[in-house]
Amino acid sequence: MKTVCKKCLRREMAEAYKNMIEKYKPAIKAADRAPEACYESRLSVCKACRYLNQGICGACGCYVELRAAAEHAACPYQKW
């Protein structure tokens, strides 16, 4: 039985999970997307957070990669 890394982002997991994020990320309008550097910075904060569980925020239930991609989104714990 393969275990899933609780501290991994979806893009670091199986291809099916990665494809799911890549499918929905473009749905965020270009004008509403966070710059790439900001996006990566947010994800690094999420990876270090104790609430991250298999790419999902345990505080609000969102996919952190999608929330971090939106310019005006915010962490529920105000970490970014």
MDTraj code that builds the backbone (N, CA, C; nanometers):
import mdtraj as md
import numpy as np

residues = "MET LYS THR VAL CYS LYS LYS CYS LEU ARG ARG GLU MET ALA GLU ALA TYR LYS ASN MET ILE GLU LYS TYR LYS PRO ALA ILE LYS ALA ALA ASP ARG ALA PRO GLU ALA CYS TYR GLU SER ARG LEU SER VAL CYS LYS ALA CYS ARG TYR LEU ASN GLN GLY ILE CYS GLY ALA CYS GLY CYS TYR VAL GLU LEU ARG ALA ALA ALA GLU HIS ALA ALA CYS PRO TYR GLN LYS TRP".split()
xyz = np.array([
    [0.0839, -0.1180, 0.0000],
    [0.0000, 0.0000, 0.0000],
    [0.0881, 0.1239, 0.0000],
    [0.0635, 0.2122, -0.0951],
    [0.1431, 0.3337, -0.1057],
    [0.0854, 0.4417, -0.0143],
    [0.1708, 0.5045, 0.0646],
    [0.1247, 0.6123, 0.1509],
    [0.1357, 0.7449, 0.0768],
    [0.0542, 0.8382, 0.1165],
    [0.0538, 0.9706, 0.0563],
    [0.1235, 1.0663, 0.1518],
    [0.2078, 1.1490, 0.0968],
    [0.2801, 1.2468, 0.1780],
    [0.1842, 1.3558, 0.2242],
    [0.1680, 1.3699, 0.3524],
    [0.0766, 1.4700, 0.4053],
    [0.1312, 1.6110, 0.3890],
    [0.2597, 1.6255, 0.3703],
    [0.3203, 1.7576, 0.3566],
    [0.3578, 1.7894, 0.2128],
    [0.2960, 1.7219, 0.1186],
    [0.3242, 1.7472, -0.0231],
    [0.2130, 1.8293, -0.0849],
    [0.2497, 1.9039, -0.1869],
    [0.1513, 1.9734, -0.2679],
    [0.0993, 1.8754, -0.3710],
    [-0.0122, 1.9057, -0.4312],
    [-0.0701, 1.8169, -0.5306],
    [0.0244, 1.7967, -0.6487],
    [0.0986, 1.9006, -0.6867],
    [0.1900, 1.8882, -0.8007],
    [0.3048, 1.7925, -0.7730],
    [0.3268, 1.7574, -0.6477],
    [0.4336, 1.6652, -0.6100],
    [0.3829, 1.5215, -0.5938],
    [0.2534, 1.5036, -0.6099],
    [0.1927, 1.3720, -0.5921],
    [0.1766, 1.3020, -0.7266],
    [0.0921, 1.2044, -0.7290],
    [0.0658, 1.1274, -0.8503],
    [0.0174, 1.2177, -0.9632],
    [0.0387, 1.1732, -1.0833],
    [0.0036, 1.2511, -1.2026],
    [-0.1434, 1.2934, -1.2038],
    [-0.2325, 1.2103, -1.1551],
    [-0.3750, 1.2437, -1.1543],
    [-0.4025, 1.3677, -1.0699],
    [-0.3353, 1.3794, -0.9558],
    [-0.3531, 1.4962, -0.8704],
    [-0.2960, 1.6207, -0.9378],
    [-0.1791, 1.6052, -0.9953],
    [-0.1137, 1.7170, -1.0629],
    [-0.2004, 1.7678, -1.1777],
    [-0.2559, 1.6763, -1.2543],
    [-0.3403, 1.7141, -1.3668],
    [-0.4651, 1.7882, -1.3207],
    [-0.5191, 1.7519, -1.2059],
    [-0.6373, 1.8182, -1.1539],
    [-0.6082, 1.9656, -1.1274],
    [-0.4953, 1.9951, -1.0663],
    [-0.4584, 2.1342, -1.0383],
    [-0.4344, 2.2088, -1.1692],
    [-0.3621, 2.1474, -1.2601],
    [-0.3326, 2.2123, -1.3882],
    [-0.4589, 2.2346, -1.4710],
    [-0.5612, 2.1564, -1.4472],
    [-0.6873, 2.1723, -1.5190],
    [-0.7626, 2.2970, -1.4705],
    [-0.7631, 2.3209, -1.3400],
    [-0.8419, 2.4293, -1.2838],
    [-0.7664, 2.5608, -1.2690],
    [-0.6366, 2.5570, -1.2596],
    [-0.5580, 2.6793, -1.2431],
    [-0.5813, 2.7794, -1.3573],
    [-0.5879, 2.7371, -1.4838],
    [-0.6138, 2.8325, -1.5915],
    [-0.7532, 2.8966, -1.5862],
    [-0.8432, 2.8408, -1.5058],
    [-0.9767, 2.8997, -1.4923],
    [-0.9708, 3.0343, -1.4202],
    [-0.8621, 3.0598, -1.3502],
    [-0.8432, 3.1894, -1.2859],
    [-0.8005, 3.2871, -1.3950],
    [-0.8759, 3.3930, -1.4133],
    [-0.8446, 3.4909, -1.5173],
    [-0.7019, 3.5410, -1.5001],
    [-0.6341, 3.5660, -1.6104],
    [-0.4950, 3.6129, -1.6079],
    [-0.4807, 3.7382, -1.5220],
    [-0.5756, 3.8274, -1.5297],
    [-0.5695, 3.9518, -1.4518],
    [-0.5840, 3.9268, -1.3017],
    [-0.6409, 3.8130, -1.2650],
    [-0.6631, 3.7799, -1.1238],
    [-0.5593, 3.6849, -1.0670],
    [-0.4623, 3.6428, -1.1486],
    [-0.3596, 3.5490, -1.1020],
    [-0.2457, 3.6216, -1.0317],
    [-0.1947, 3.5581, -0.9296],
    [-0.0776, 3.6112, -0.8589],
    [0.0458, 3.5936, -0.9472],
    [0.1409, 3.6868, -0.9397],
    [0.2665, 3.6679, -1.0131],
    [0.3340, 3.5379, -0.9687],
    [0.4103, 3.4782, -1.0575],
    [0.4719, 3.3475, -1.0307],
    [0.5567, 3.3480, -0.9036],
    [0.6348, 3.4532, -0.8809],
    [0.7186, 3.4598, -0.7601],
    [0.6328, 3.4629, -0.6338],
    [0.5235, 3.5356, -0.6388],
    [0.4313, 3.5432, -0.5252],
    [0.3675, 3.4068, -0.5022],
    [0.3251, 3.3426, -0.6098],
    [0.2639, 3.2094, -0.6034],
    [0.3581, 3.1093, -0.5365],
    [0.4822, 3.1058, -0.5809],
    [0.5795, 3.0122, -0.5246],
    [0.6103, 3.0451, -0.3790],
    [0.6157, 3.1727, -0.3449],
    [0.6395, 3.2138, -0.2066],
    [0.5251, 3.1672, -0.1167],
    [0.4036, 3.1840, -0.1629],
    [0.2871, 3.1391, -0.0867],
    [0.2910, 2.9881, -0.0657],
    [0.3246, 2.9150, -0.1707],
    [0.3295, 2.7691, -0.1585],
    [0.4375, 2.7245, -0.0601],
    [0.5483, 2.7953, -0.0551],
    [0.6529, 2.7569, 0.0406],
    [0.6047, 2.7779, 0.1840],
    [0.5242, 2.8805, 0.2061],
    [0.4653, 2.9024, 0.3391],
    [0.3680, 2.7888, 0.3708],
    [0.2859, 2.7530, 0.2736],
    [0.1891, 2.6449, 0.2939],
    [0.2587, 2.5116, 0.3223],
    [0.3682, 2.4846, 0.2529],
    [0.4407, 2.3577, 0.2751],
    [0.4940, 2.3468, 0.4166],
    [0.5238, 2.4594, 0.4791],
    [0.5766, 2.4584, 0.6153],
    [0.4660, 2.4625, 0.7206],
    [0.3429, 2.4799, 0.6774],
    [0.2302, 2.4950, 0.7699],
    [0.1837, 2.3599, 0.8236],
    [0.1498, 2.3567, 0.9488],
    [0.1041, 2.2318, 1.0108],
    [-0.0342, 2.1901, 0.9639],
    [-0.1071, 2.2783, 0.8993],
    [-0.2420, 2.2452, 0.8521],
    [-0.2448, 2.1840, 0.7126],
    [-0.1321, 2.1837, 0.6420],
    [-0.1283, 2.1235, 0.5088],
    [-0.1433, 1.9720, 0.5206],
    [-0.2349, 1.9174, 0.4418],
    [-0.2578, 1.7735, 0.4428],
    [-0.2903, 1.7293, 0.3006],
    [-0.1948, 1.6693, 0.2338],
    [-0.2105, 1.6181, 0.0981],
    [-0.2539, 1.7276, 0.0007],
    [-0.1960, 1.8466, 0.0144],
    [-0.2251, 1.9570, -0.0753],
    [-0.3503, 2.0347, -0.0414],
    [-0.4139, 1.9988, 0.0684],
    [-0.5373, 2.0645, 0.1110],
    [-0.5126, 2.1371, 0.2430],
    [-0.5671, 2.2587, 0.2526],
    [-0.5550, 2.3360, 0.3759],
    [-0.6523, 2.2795, 0.4792],
    [-0.6000, 2.2363, 0.5914],
    [-0.6840, 2.1818, 0.6976],
    [-0.7659, 2.2878, 0.7687],
    [-0.7320, 2.4153, 0.7479],
    [-0.8054, 2.5232, 0.8121],
    [-0.9329, 2.5579, 0.7356],
    [-0.9252, 2.5570, 0.6014],
    [-1.0419, 2.6001, 0.5233],
    [-1.0882, 2.4968, 0.4208],
    [-1.0065, 2.3953, 0.3917],
    [-1.0461, 2.2909, 0.2988],
    [-1.0131, 2.3176, 0.1528],
    [-0.9451, 2.4274, 0.1241],
    [-0.9127, 2.4587, -0.0153],
    [-0.7909, 2.3795, -0.0621],
    [-0.7762, 2.3721, -0.1943],
    [-0.6521, 2.3223, -0.2520],
    [-0.5559, 2.4400, -0.2487],
    [-0.4479, 2.4288, -0.1728],
    [-0.3600, 2.5433, -0.1522],
    [-0.3011, 2.5964, -0.2833],
    [-0.2783, 2.5094, -0.3801],
    [-0.2215, 2.5546, -0.5074],
    [-0.3191, 2.6423, -0.5850],
    [-0.4468, 2.6206, -0.5680],
    [-0.5442, 2.7058, -0.6349],
    [-0.5639, 2.8367, -0.5590],
    [-0.5707, 2.8307, -0.4288],
    [-0.5857, 2.9534, -0.3497],
    [-0.4635, 3.0433, -0.3685],
    [-0.3458, 2.9852, -0.3659],
    [-0.2233, 3.0646, -0.3801],
    [-0.2116, 3.1288, -0.5179],
    [-0.2775, 3.0715, -0.6167],
    [-0.2699, 3.1241, -0.7531],
    [-0.3535, 3.2497, -0.7731],
    [-0.4498, 3.2734, -0.6871],
    [-0.5372, 3.3898, -0.7013],
    [-0.4756, 3.5109, -0.6313],
    [-0.4624, 3.6174, -0.7040],
    [-0.3971, 3.7403, -0.6545],
    [-0.4553, 3.7897, -0.5225],
    [-0.5857, 3.7928, -0.5116],
    [-0.6484, 3.8537, -0.3941],
    [-0.6922, 3.7528, -0.2882],
    [-0.6485, 3.6287, -0.3028],
    [-0.6779, 3.5273, -0.2017],
    [-0.5878, 3.5501, -0.0809],
    [-0.6269, 3.4934, 0.0309],
    [-0.5473, 3.5090, 0.1528],
    [-0.5500, 3.3792, 0.2328],
    [-0.4453, 3.3585, 0.3067],
    [-0.4369, 3.2445, 0.3979],
    [-0.5350, 3.2676, 0.5128],
    [-0.6100, 3.1647, 0.5546],
    [-0.7037, 3.1828, 0.6655],
    [-0.6337, 3.2172, 0.7977],
    [-0.5052, 3.1893, 0.8062],
    [-0.4281, 3.2235, 0.9261],
    [-0.3378, 3.3431, 0.9037],
    [-0.3616, 3.4143, 0.7956],
    [-0.2918, 3.5384, 0.7627],
    [-0.1405, 3.5211, 0.7564],
    [-0.0970, 3.4046, 0.7069],
    [0.0471, 3.3803, 0.6898],
    [0.0974, 3.4399, 0.5589],
    [0.0059, 3.4676, 0.4676],
    [0.0377, 3.5390, 0.3438],
    [-0.0849, 3.6123, 0.2952],
])
top = md.Topology()
chain = top.add_chain()
for i, resn in enumerate(residues, 1):
    res = top.add_residue(resn, chain, resSeq=i)
    for name in ("N", "CA", "C"):
        top.add_atom(name, md.element.get_by_symbol(name[0]), res)
traj = md.Trajectory(xyz[None], top)
